[in-house]
Every structure is written in C-alpha cells, then in structure tokens.
Amino acid sequence: MPKKSNTRGAQGGGTIRQRKDGRWEARYTVGRDPGTGKQIQRSIYGTTQQEVRKKLTAAVTALDTGDYFEASKMTLARWVEIWLHEYTGDKKYLTVKHYKAQCNTHIVPSLGAVKLAELTAPQIQKFYNGLLRDGLAPKSVRNIHGILTKCLSTAVSVGYIRDNPANRVTLPRVEKKEVHPLTDEQVKDFLKVSVGDEHEILLKVILFTGLREAEAIGLTWDCIDFQAGTIKVSRQLQSRPLADGGYAFAPLKNDKPRMLKPAAFVMDLLKRRHREQAAQRIAAGELWHAWNTPSEQKQALVFTTAIGNHLRPATVYNHYKKMAAQIGAPESRVHDLRHTFAVLSLQNGDDIKTVQGNLGHATAAFTLDVYGHVSERMKEDSAERMQGYIKGIVDL
C-alpha cells in the first residue's frame, strides 16, 4: 500500500500527498473564481515527496511575490488561429493575407502540434534551419520569423506564455539585392519604343515620378492639380480575389500620403491622357464604364481601358516586358522604372531626403540603404566637384 502523507505547504498554501499510483501530488490555491467565489486549485506532480515539495514551495513563493505564472496548455496551431482571427485587425488586407499564407504553409505544419508554453528556441532554430535546407531564401526565412515573433509576442502580452522564445534564435544573413535601373541609353530607347502603346503614358509617368505601379493605376483625376503642377498620392488600387471584394482602393504602403511636384513633361503627359480618355469615352459610347459627367470624371481613374475599366497589373506587365526586350533589358520589371527614377534623381543632384519624399519611403535611411551605391558616374561627379574645389584654393 502506498504511503500517504498530508503535509501543509509553505504558509498553509498547499498540501502534499502520495497517490495510489505511487506518484506524489501537491495541491495549492491560486485564487478564487470571480463568479462562484470558490477556490481555484492547481496540482503539481513528481516521483518523490522532496521533488514535489520544492515545486510547491516555488509556486507558493511566486504567488506571495506576485510572480506566479500559469502557462497555457493550448497548442501553437490553436494560438495561431486565434491570433490571426482576433489580433490582426489593425493590419492591412495584404499583410493579413501574407500572414495567413506563411502560417498555413510553414509555421503550423512544422510547429503547430507543440504546446504553446513548451515551444523552445532550439525548436524554432531547427525549424528555420530546415527551411533553409529545403531551399527557402534567407529573406523568406526572416519574413516567417517576423510573423512568428509577432504572434508569440502577443501571446506574452495576453499572459499565455512568460517570454518569447523566437527572440533567442540566430537568423540567416541576407544578401542585399542590387537594384537594376535602366541605363541612360535604355531610357532613351524606352521613350521611343513605348510611343503608341496603350500604356505608354502610364509607364512614362511611373518612370518620371517613381510611383509604385498600384499607386499609378489607382490615381484619380481629383489627385491631379494642373494649375499647381502637383500630384497627390494618397491610396493605391489593390488586386483582391472576388471573394474578398475584387479590386479595391487601399492605403499606401506606409500610410503616409505625399504630394509630388513632377517635371512639366509629366504634367503634359497627364493633360494628354485627359484628352485621350475623353476621346475613348466618345468612341466607347454605351460601353463606357468610368464616368458620364465632368463632376463624375473628377473622381474617376486616370488610367483605364478603352471602355473605362480599371487596369490589370498583369496586362501592364506584359506590355512592358515586350518593350524591355526591345531595349535590351529583358529581365526588367515595371518596378524597375521606379528604381530608375530614384537613380536618375540622385544622379541629377537631388538630395536623399527629397528622393525619400518622392518615393514615399518611411525613412531617408531606408532610401540611402537601397540607393546609396547608385553608380560609378556619381562617384566620378563627386571627384570632379572636389577637384574643382581644390583648384579654387590651391595653386596647382
């Protein structure tokens, strides 16, 4: 017969007994149920009385000092489900979509069965290393880490776990990708080969303003002030599945509207587009979808199809790729026109803060990180300026 014992814990905070199966159990009170007023008790188990007594003493001491913590028993998969549903309401549509995709594809299949409170840094490290071995890029692994870290940080803040194990891992080094702007010669050729294309004006506006493609496609006429010569960038047109509402206007990437003062060449392009769209409306007749009155036109999209529908990025991409092949830049993307604008701006003397503002980057440091290396020509220009300065103060 197992030996039984009833021993009071520290300050009367618990009792210890030996169970019929031979194990030792300590029970202690953690508080009272706010609804019933009854005591809430928890149990600690061990193979020896001494082991259980140590655990009980630690638990009671933690209760006395306010450091007591009761770990959640739910799995990581369940917490991820709750987190995505309840704690991402402040995030943008595409951000949440990305979170869900990464959780469902990588995080939950690999770690979902682990209890949230038992997840360790070595388990997470092994998970990341496995992703790398399977061929996932270091940047993608870092993105997954960012999602898991946010998810676990929320679990800490709501009291499900004491700390975040994702904070104690080593992340892979990411090689910074170089941007690939068009050369001066390719820009000249692009201006020629784009003439007559139905997306000519859109692509040229992106090239000489640095707008993101979704920002350009989402421009409406009320954002264009021909008298002041400005373009207000305040939202983008985002592609979504039909189940999520289809194409919809969405906030900018960093939620900060910006006012551009582009070259007169750009404003002339937009005036031309204004006339072009009016002609398209007449030609389309009853098929026209965009607007019917001048007041409606002010709220309408600047860039539309021949019958007034919004543009599709895939269609614009296909048109640009044909032009890119013609100018000797077959790997170039529409986004590289934005890079080209940034590089041209810096090469022609714009300071980094101005370029940051035009591109809509959150910080000048980010702009400098992406474009700081820009080109050999800028280095040569810098050397020539310094040489001119030296000549002015030294007799050479």
C-alpha positions as MATLAB code, in Angstrom:
seq = 'MPKKSNTRGAQGGGTIRQRKDGRWEARYTVGRDPGTGKQIQRSIYGTTQQEVRKKLTAAVTALDTGDYFEASKMTLARWVEIWLHEYTGDKKYLTVKHYKAQCNTHIVPSLGAVKLAELTAPQIQKFYNGLLRDGLAPKSVRNIHGILTKCLSTAVSVGYIRDNPANRVTLPRVEKKEVHPLTDEQVKDFLKVSVGDEHEILLKVILFTGLREAEAIGLTWDCIDFQAGTIKVSRQLQSRPLADGGYAFAPLKNDKPRMLKPAAFVMDLLKRRHREQAAQRIAAGELWHAWNTPSEQKQALVFTTAIGNHLRPATVYNHYKKMAAQIGAPESRVHDLRHTFAVLSLQNGDDIKTVQGNLGHATAAFTLDVYGHVSERMKEDSAERMQGYIKGIVDL';
ca = [
       0.000    0.000    0.000;
       1.451    3.402   -0.925;
       2.368    5.576    1.963;
       0.079    8.604    2.322;
       1.032   11.954    3.699;
      -0.736   15.220    4.276;
       1.823   17.955    4.732;
       0.971   21.630    4.769;
       2.884   23.714    2.243;
       4.617   26.995    2.917;
       2.376   29.368    4.913;
      -0.504   26.892    4.560;
      -0.504   27.427    0.780;
      -0.830   23.780   -0.219;
      -0.894   20.109    0.677;
       1.201   17.146   -0.393;
       0.013   13.546   -0.715;
       1.078   10.314   -2.333;
      -1.338    8.952   -4.929;
      -2.385    5.348   -5.389;
      -0.178    5.097   -8.492;
       2.890    5.918   -6.353;
       3.408    9.456   -7.631;
       3.378   12.464   -5.303;
       0.938   15.328   -5.760;
       0.867   18.817   -4.288;
      -2.277   20.948   -4.462;
      -2.299   24.675   -3.887;
      -4.734   27.564   -4.270;
      -4.093   30.227   -6.927;
      -7.138   32.395   -6.213;
     -10.925   32.396   -6.284;
     -13.340   32.102   -9.169;
     -14.850   35.607   -9.618;
     -18.225   34.101  -10.481;
     -18.677   31.452   -7.781;
     -16.223   32.597   -5.142;
     -14.815   29.071   -4.900;
     -11.101   28.413   -4.585;
      -9.165   27.694   -7.773;
      -6.672   24.930   -7.118;
      -3.827   23.578   -9.155;
      -1.745   20.375   -8.851;
       1.976   19.651   -9.148;
       3.286   16.108   -9.648;
       6.596   14.350   -9.072;
       8.205   10.981   -8.386;
       9.365   11.890   -4.885;
       7.977   13.882   -1.981;
      11.087   16.081   -1.939;
      10.710   16.937   -5.648;
       7.075   17.920   -5.215;
       7.825   19.912   -2.057;
      10.408   22.019   -3.938;
       7.938   22.677   -6.743;
       5.205   23.583   -4.271;
       7.480   25.938   -2.339;
       8.461   27.680   -5.600;
       4.810   28.026   -6.672;
       3.643   29.392   -3.325;
       6.585   31.815   -3.152;
       5.720   33.032   -6.654;
       2.128   33.592   -5.563;
       3.294   35.537   -2.482;
       5.623   37.777   -4.548;
       3.244   38.265   -7.483;
       5.493   36.340   -9.893;
       3.207   33.343  -10.310;
       2.620   32.365  -13.923;
       0.256   29.694  -15.214;
       1.314   28.539  -18.675;
      -1.283   27.946  -21.375;
      -1.973   24.362  -22.416;
      -3.138   25.202  -25.947;
      -1.095   24.217  -28.982;
       0.716   26.706  -31.178;
      -1.679   25.839  -34.023;
      -4.662   26.875  -31.924;
      -2.980   30.075  -30.794;
      -2.031   30.970  -34.386;
      -5.680   30.526  -35.358;
      -6.814   32.803  -32.522;
      -4.094   35.369  -33.237;
      -4.924   35.634  -36.945;
      -8.622   35.996  -36.211;
      -8.571   38.259  -33.161;
      -5.305   40.213  -33.113;
      -4.559   41.295  -36.699;
      -7.482   43.667  -37.168;
      -5.133   46.664  -37.320;
      -3.191   45.194  -40.245;
      -3.780   45.788  -43.964;
      -5.531   43.253  -46.163;
      -2.403   42.080  -47.984;
      -0.442   41.903  -44.726;
      -3.014   39.595  -43.150;
      -3.192   37.546  -46.342;
       0.605   37.125  -46.207;
       0.483   36.183  -42.510;
      -2.137   33.505  -43.167;
      -0.243   32.068  -46.122;
       3.028   31.754  -44.203;
       1.338   30.337  -41.101;
      -0.613   27.738  -43.074;
       2.284   26.800  -45.359;
       5.220   26.756  -42.954;
       4.628   27.560  -39.273;
       1.617   25.389  -38.400;
       2.673   22.270  -40.350;
       6.091   22.290  -38.668;
       5.378   23.563  -35.131;
       1.603   23.550  -34.740;
       1.388   20.414  -32.577;
       3.785   21.810  -29.952;
       2.124   23.228  -26.852;
       2.463   26.983  -26.836;
       4.055   27.044  -23.376;
       6.539   24.307  -24.309;
       7.841   25.867  -27.523;
      11.589   26.467  -27.219;
      14.208   28.495  -29.063;
      16.054   25.328  -30.215;
      12.821   24.023  -31.793;
      12.356   27.290  -33.664;
      16.010   27.345  -34.703;
      15.703   23.796  -36.090;
      12.563   24.882  -37.976;
      14.367   27.831  -39.604;
      17.410   25.717  -40.473;
      15.142   23.165  -42.107;
      13.514   25.846  -44.247;
      16.944   26.948  -45.435;
      17.961   23.370  -46.251;
      14.763   22.973  -48.246;
      15.815   25.896  -50.420;
      13.864   28.779  -48.928;
      15.694   32.103  -49.306;
      17.186   33.733  -46.165;
      14.923   36.753  -46.650;
      11.861   34.489  -46.731;
      13.001   32.798  -43.522;
      13.391   36.212  -41.903;
       9.867   37.128  -43.017;
       8.490   33.963  -41.421;
      10.471   34.774  -38.274;
       8.880   38.218  -38.185;
       5.387   36.705  -38.294;
       6.127   34.074  -35.643;
       7.744   36.691  -33.405;
       4.674   38.952  -33.609;
       2.383   36.004  -32.928;
       4.344   34.898  -29.843;
       4.793   38.463  -28.579;
       1.018   38.785  -28.463;
       0.858   35.501  -26.520;
       3.263   37.046  -23.996;
       1.227   40.240  -23.709;
      -2.023   38.376  -23.021;
      -0.345   36.113  -20.456;
      -0.293   32.768  -22.256;
       3.499   32.428  -22.139;
       6.122   34.081  -19.959;
       8.542   35.134  -22.687;
       9.080   34.858  -26.435;
      11.426   32.020  -27.485;
      11.663   33.442  -31.011;
      13.791   36.254  -29.582;
      16.600   33.794  -28.859;
      17.369   32.388  -32.305;
      20.066   33.132  -34.886;
      18.753   34.363  -38.229;
      20.377   33.797  -41.623;
      22.318   36.600  -43.238;
      20.542   38.229  -46.164;
      22.493   39.415  -49.167;
      21.151   42.784  -50.208;
      19.820   42.686  -53.753;
      21.117   45.330  -56.088;
      18.547   47.382  -57.938;
      18.626   47.242  -61.722;
      17.638   50.631  -63.148;
      17.626   51.326  -66.853;
      20.730   52.950  -68.268;
      20.570   56.375  -69.916;
      20.649   54.686  -73.311;
      17.864   52.295  -72.356;
      15.742   55.189  -71.079;
      16.141   56.910  -74.462;
      15.198   53.717  -76.265;
      12.232   53.126  -73.964;
      10.839   56.575  -74.729;
      10.935   55.653  -78.417;
       9.568   52.104  -78.347;
       6.726   52.995  -75.972;
       5.217   55.534  -78.388;
       1.768   54.400  -79.479;
       1.388   51.681  -76.846;
      -1.920   51.847  -74.954;
       0.010   52.013  -71.669;
       2.647   54.475  -72.881;
       1.555   57.370  -70.661;
       1.151   55.221  -67.537;
       4.636   53.729  -67.883;
       6.259   57.088  -68.604;
       4.537   58.622  -65.567;
       5.935   55.825  -63.378;
       9.398   56.329  -64.873;
       9.456   60.075  -64.187;
       7.635   60.163  -60.821;
       8.762   56.950  -59.097;
       5.166   55.951  -58.347;
       4.555   52.348  -57.392;
       2.514   50.563  -60.052;
      -0.537   50.183  -57.781;
      -0.317   53.897  -56.898;
      -0.252   54.896  -60.564;
      -3.112   52.567  -61.500;
      -5.086   53.945  -58.554;
      -4.622   57.634  -59.426;
      -7.872   59.558  -59.797;
      -8.330   62.911  -61.523;
      -9.023   64.745  -58.255;
      -5.411   63.937  -57.294;
      -4.082   65.910  -60.273;
      -3.798   69.688  -59.942;
      -2.819   71.013  -63.347;
      -2.720   74.623  -62.161;
      -0.329   73.900  -59.284;
       1.502   71.205  -61.249;
       1.151   68.618  -58.479;
       0.082   65.015  -57.977;
      -1.347   63.883  -54.644;
      -0.595   60.243  -53.825;
      -2.959   59.012  -51.104;
      -4.033   55.457  -51.973;
      -3.467   52.530  -54.294;
      -5.681   50.191  -56.301;
      -5.207   46.696  -54.939;
      -5.990   43.399  -56.611;
      -8.011   41.041  -54.392;
      -9.870   37.768  -55.024;
     -13.539   38.190  -55.903;
     -14.433   36.539  -52.594;
     -12.714   39.455  -50.841;
     -14.387   42.128  -52.934;
     -12.222   42.167  -56.048;
     -10.168   45.267  -56.887;
     -10.364   47.865  -54.133;
      -8.681   51.070  -53.029;
      -6.284   50.536  -50.141;
      -3.992   52.732  -48.018;
      -0.424   53.399  -49.144;
       2.369   51.077  -48.115;
       3.460   53.315  -45.215;
       0.068   55.029  -44.731;
       1.604   58.448  -45.478;
       0.098   60.489  -48.347;
       2.595   62.565  -50.297;
       2.489   65.478  -52.716;
       4.664   65.299  -55.819;
       5.844   68.217  -57.917;
       6.940   66.389  -61.059;
       8.639   67.707  -64.164;
       6.458   69.681  -66.588;
       6.905   66.778  -69.018;
       4.859   64.573  -66.657;
       2.042   67.100  -66.310;
       1.916   67.395  -70.106;
       1.577   63.614  -70.304;
      -1.360   63.752  -67.888;
      -3.053   66.536  -69.872;
      -2.665   64.354  -72.944;
      -4.188   61.447  -71.021;
      -7.126   63.667  -70.027;
      -7.870   64.378  -73.686;
      -7.258   60.755  -74.643;
      -9.735   59.469  -72.066;
     -12.399   61.906  -73.199;
     -11.967   60.600  -76.756;
     -12.176   56.993  -75.512;
     -15.481   57.770  -73.809;
     -16.976   59.082  -77.013;
     -15.679   56.111  -79.010;
     -16.969   53.573  -76.465;
     -20.465   55.027  -76.335;
     -22.810   52.963  -74.179;
     -19.991   50.563  -73.303;
     -18.180   53.274  -71.322;
     -17.974   52.425  -67.591;
     -15.823   55.097  -65.959;
     -17.819   58.332  -65.826;
     -20.569   60.244  -67.614;
     -20.346   63.824  -66.356;
     -17.461   66.228  -65.650;
     -18.185   66.006  -61.910;
     -18.014   62.206  -62.043;
     -14.791   62.400  -64.028;
     -13.066   64.223  -61.167;
     -13.422   61.093  -59.004;
     -12.623   58.667  -61.837;
      -9.416   56.753  -62.509;
      -6.791   58.447  -64.664;
      -5.636   55.233  -66.318;
      -8.363   52.986  -67.695;
      -9.044   50.607  -70.547;
     -10.628   51.810  -73.789;
     -14.088   51.307  -72.248;
     -13.290   52.825  -68.856;
     -12.477   49.792  -66.718;
      -9.563   49.744  -64.261;
      -6.236   48.381  -65.491;
      -4.886   44.985  -64.503;
      -1.233   44.822  -63.398;
      -0.680   41.608  -65.392;
      -1.708   43.360  -68.602;
       0.578   46.323  -67.923;
       3.402   43.890  -67.108;
       3.014   42.064  -70.413;
       3.141   45.311  -72.372;
       6.231   46.498  -70.517;
       8.080   43.195  -70.897;
       7.819   43.465  -74.683;
       9.318   46.953  -74.557;
      12.015   45.845  -72.095;
      13.121   43.124  -74.520;
      13.312   45.674  -77.324;
      15.644   47.968  -75.367;
      17.981   45.185  -74.263;
      16.640   44.802  -70.704;
      14.616   41.571  -70.861;
      14.804   40.994  -67.095;
      13.491   44.462  -66.257;
      10.177   44.771  -64.382;
       7.693   47.638  -64.155;
       9.019   48.270  -60.627;
      12.470   48.889  -62.113;
      11.083   52.065  -63.675;
      10.628   53.313  -60.101;
      14.224   52.358  -59.329;
      15.309   54.196  -62.467;
      13.555   57.362  -61.295;
      15.337   57.175  -57.939;
      18.748   56.717  -59.531;
      18.165   59.483  -62.087;
      17.082   61.826  -59.289;
      20.249   61.165  -57.293;
      22.483   61.394  -60.358;
      20.976   64.757  -61.225;
      21.625   66.261  -57.811;
      18.528   65.577  -55.686;
      19.372   65.102  -52.014;
      18.425   61.831  -50.324;
      15.637   63.456  -48.274;
      13.931   64.748  -51.417;
      14.189   61.345  -53.079;
      12.785   59.702  -49.951;
       9.778   62.012  -50.004;
       9.107   61.458  -53.694;
       9.320   57.682  -53.376;
       7.210   57.548  -50.221;
       9.790   55.701  -48.138;
       9.293   55.720  -44.375;
      12.820   56.986  -43.675;
      15.750   58.538  -45.516;
      17.920   55.785  -44.030;
      15.961   53.181  -45.979;
      16.346   55.189  -49.200;
      20.070   55.534  -48.585;
      20.378   51.815  -47.895;
      18.700   50.932  -51.201;
      20.262   53.577  -53.445;
      23.412   54.700  -51.621;
      25.687   52.804  -54.010;
      23.859   54.184  -57.068;
      26.513   54.431  -59.800;
      30.090   54.984  -60.752;
      29.077   58.192  -62.502;
      28.043   59.768  -59.199;
      31.446   58.881  -57.755;
      33.145   60.469  -60.756;
      30.983   63.593  -60.450;
      31.878   63.799  -56.755;
      35.585   63.539  -57.570;
      35.288   66.268  -60.205;
      33.496   68.590  -57.780;
      36.191   68.039  -55.183;
      38.886   68.647  -57.786;
      37.213   71.928  -58.719;
      37.130   72.953  -55.075;
      40.797   72.111  -54.607;
      41.745   74.111  -57.693;
      39.971   77.094  -56.222;
      42.041   77.120  -53.038;
      45.362   75.605  -54.103;
      47.761   76.734  -56.796;
      48.171   73.541  -58.862;
];
